[in-house]
Amino acid sequence: MAIKNPKCLVIDTSVMFAASTKALNLPSPSQACADFLIEILKLGHSVIMTDEILEEWDRYNLTTKSFDPKLAAWYPTMRRKGKIRRHFGNTQNEELRQIIFATIDPNAVEAVRKDMRLIEAAILADELVASRDEKMRGHFGRASLKVEALQVIVWVNPSTQEENCMIWLREGAPADKERMLGFQTE
């Protein structure tokens, strides 16, 4: 059931980790994240994998997890199908980092520094991030008021039912304005 024009997404560790706890029969966020990842695979979307993201996933053994007893482990299956866009080497954008760090609350700089890998990977791919980290979404959203590169980054939370992430994936993961970090309600 592949779609036309599949997209390349950044998948945060928070989504992978939640999906990996599905086997423990934990409630809905785990199920929603697992379903989201399985849907990415079914629809033919791909995932960007930088050295930094892979290192974090490996720390939690997330590349070997299966989210459905009927399916093989998700990451190896994605890799086998050519749906992991691997990007080797340094992906840090020091200029962008400095601009973002200058615009956010000084108390948030260290936390934002850790998750810059998501933004930097998104810029290398289709500017789409899937993460459960609403606090980080807020930091980047506020920074987008002054940092143009952040304004077009789409940020979705697969564990939030109201975001309808499964439908969004099936529609081709469009860059809907209301999903962008720079979206401002009037």
C-alpha positions in Angstrom: 0.0 0.0 0.0 2.8 2.4 -0.9 1.9 6.0 -1.6 3.0 8.4 -4.2 5.8 10.8 -3.3 6.8 9.2 0.1 8.7 11.5 2.5 11.8 11.1 4.6 11.2 11.7 8.3 13.3 12.2 11.4 12.1 9.8 14.2 13.0 10.9 17.7 14.2 8.4 20.2 11.1 9.3 22.3 8.8 7.8 19.6 11.0 4.7 19.2 11.2 4.2 22.9 7.5 4.5 23.4 6.9 2.0 20.5 9.3 -0.4 22.0 7.3 -0.5 25.3 4.2 -1.7 23.4 5.3 -5.3 24.1 4.9 -4.5 27.8 1.2 -3.9 27.2 1.5 -0.2 28.2 -1.3 2.2 27.3 -2.1 4.2 24.2 1.1 6.3 23.6 3.0 3.1 23.1 0.4 1.7 20.8 0.1 4.9 18.8 3.8 5.2 18.3 4.1 1.6 17.3 1.3 2.0 14.8 2.9 5.1 13.5 6.2 3.4 12.8 4.5 0.4 11.2 2.5 2.7 9.0 5.7 4.5 7.8 6.9 1.0 6.8 3.7 0.0 5.0 3.3 3.3 3.1 6.9 3.4 1.9 8.1 6.5 3.7 11.7 6.6 4.7 13.7 7.7 7.7 16.9 9.8 7.9 19.6 8.3 10.1 22.5 10.4 11.2 25.4 9.2 13.3 24.1 11.1 16.3 20.6 9.7 16.0 21.8 6.2 15.5 24.1 6.4 18.5 21.2 7.4 20.7 19.0 4.7 19.3 21.7 2.1 19.9 22.1 3.2 23.5 18.6 1.9 24.0 18.8 -1.1 21.6 16.0 0.5 19.5 17.3 -0.7 16.2 16.5 -4.3 17.1 13.0 -3.9 18.4 9.8 -5.3 16.9 6.6 -3.4 17.6 4.3 -6.2 16.4 4.7 -9.9 17.1 3.7 -10.6 13.5 6.5 -8.4 12.0 10.2 -8.5 11.9 12.2 -5.9 13.8 11.3 -2.5 12.3 14.7 -0.9 11.7 16.3 -3.9 10.0 13.2 -4.2 7.8 13.3 -0.5 6.9 17.0 -0.9 6.1 16.5 -4.0 4.0 13.8 -2.2 2.0 16.1 0.7 1.4 14.0 3.1 3.5 16.8 4.2 5.8 18.6 7.3 4.4 21.9 7.0 6.1 23.9 10.3 6.5 27.5 9.7 7.7 29.7 12.2 9.4 29.2 15.5 11.2 25.7 17.0 10.5 26.1 19.8 13.0 25.3 23.3 11.7 27.2 25.5 14.0 25.8 28.7 12.5 22.2 27.6 13.0 23.0 26.3 16.5 24.4 29.7 17.6 21.4 31.6 16.2 18.9 29.3 17.9 20.8 29.3 21.2 20.8 33.1 21.2 17.0 33.2 20.8 16.0 30.7 23.5 15.8 30.9 27.3 19.4 30.4 28.6 18.1 27.7 30.9 17.0 25.6 27.9 20.2 25.8 25.9 21.6 22.4 27.1 18.3 20.6 26.5 18.0 22.2 23.0 21.6 21.4 22.2 20.8 17.7 22.7 17.9 17.8 20.3 19.4 19.9 17.6 20.3 16.6 15.9 16.5 16.4 15.1 16.4 19.8 13.4 19.7 19.3 11.6 18.6 15.9 10.3 15.2 17.3 9.3 16.9 20.0 7.2 18.9 17.2 5.4 15.7 15.4 4.7 12.1 16.6 4.1 11.9 18.9 7.1 9.6 16.5 9.1 10.1 15.5 12.7 8.2 12.9 14.7 8.7 13.4 18.4 6.8 13.1 21.7 8.8 15.9 23.3 6.3 18.7 23.5 8.7 20.8 25.7 11.2 20.7 22.9 8.6 21.5 20.3 7.8 24.6 22.4 11.4 25.7 22.6 11.9 25.3 18.8 8.5 26.9 18.1 9.4 30.0 20.1 12.8 30.2 18.5 11.1 30.0 15.0 9.8 33.5 15.6 13.3 34.7 15.0 14.9 31.8 13.1 13.5 31.4 9.6 15.0 27.9 9.1 12.8 26.6 11.9 9.6 28.0 10.6 9.0 25.4 7.9 10.0 22.3 10.0 6.9 20.1 10.5 6.7 18.6 14.0 4.2 15.9 14.8 3.6 13.9 17.9 2.3 10.4 17.0 1.0 9.8 20.6 -1.3 12.8 20.4 -4.6 11.5 19.0 -5.8 15.0 18.0 -2.9 15.3 15.5 -4.2 12.5 13.4 -0.7 11.3 12.4 -1.9 8.2 10.7 -4.1 10.1 8.3 -1.3 12.6 7.8 1.1 9.8 6.8 -1.5 8.3 4.4 -1.9 11.7 2.8 1.8 11.8 2.1 3.0 13.7 5.2 2.2 17.1 3.8 3.8 20.3 5.2 0.5 21.5 6.7 1.0 25.1 8.1 -0.6 24.2 11.4 2.0 21.5 11.9 5.0 23.8 11.3 7.1 25.1 14.1 6.5 28.7 12.8 2.7 28.4 12.8 1.1 31.1 14.9 -2.5 31.3 15.7 -4.0 34.7 15.2 
